[in-house]
Amino acid sequence: MKDHYAALGLNSAATLSDIKKAFRQKAALYHPDRNSAADAAQRFREVQEAYEVLSDDDKRQAYDDNRRRGLLDSPIETAREIWNAYFGRIL
């Protein structure tokens, strides 16, 4: 799963205006007409895709839901971390 927030250099708490601003900056940086690097076109497409998902409320919600589920790739390890964090706070 691609990390659209990382593609734009943002965290998941970013507002729509943050997303728009980051998109404009990254798009200008990686646009193939302005950047002659071999991977510029690919990076530009990643930035475009990230913006398309994160700027649409429904798509962003679905992406965030899938992203949260993806954090549970190792449920035992996640449960252990939650358990330790919980008891670390109450002790």
N, C-alpha and C positions, 0 to 999 in steps of 0.2 A: 504494500500500500504506500502510495506516495504521500509525503508530508507537505501538504499545500501551505501550511503556516511557515514551515522552514523555507520553502521556495520563495516566499515573500519576505522572509526575515522577521516574522511576527510570532507572537504567542497566541494561544487560543482565546484570550480575553480581548483581542483586538476589536475595535469598533469598525463600522463600515467606512468611516472616513480614514481610519488608519490603513485599512485594506486598499482603498483607492489610492492613497498617497504612496504606499509601498509599491503598488502595481505600476504607477506612473514612473517611479524611480527605477525599478528593476527593468521595466520594458524599455526605457530609454538606454539603460546600461547594456542590455543584451540584444537590442534590435540588430538584426544582421546587416542593415545598411550603415550602422554606426560602429559595429564591433566586428572586427575581422577574425576573431578567434574561431578555431575549428568547431567548438561546442556552443557558439553563441546562438545559433538557430535553435538547437535543442533546448538550451536554457530559456530562450524566449518563449518557446512553446510551453514549457513547464510553468512559467510565470503566467502565461495566458490561461492555461487550464486551472491553475490555482485561483486566479481572479474570478473565472467563470463559476467555480464552485462556491467560493467564500463570499461573493457579492450577492448571491441569491439565497434568501432566507431558508427556503425549503431544502435546497441542495446542501447548504452549510449544516443544517440540523441533521440531515441524513449522514453527511460526512463525519460530523462530530460523534454521532451515535456509533458509527462503525469504528471510528478511531478509539473510542472508549472500550468497545468490545475487543479491539486488537491489543489493548493494554493487558488483557487477561490471557495472553498466549501461554503463560505459565501460572495456572491458577494456584498451585500449591505455594509457589514462591510469593505470589501476590498476597495470599492469605497469611503467610508467615510474616510478611512486612506489615500488614495491617495489624496483626496480633501483637507484634513487637512495638509498633507505634502506639497502640492503645494502652498496653501495660506500661510503656515508658512514660506516658503522661499521668497515669494514676498512681505510680509508685513514687 
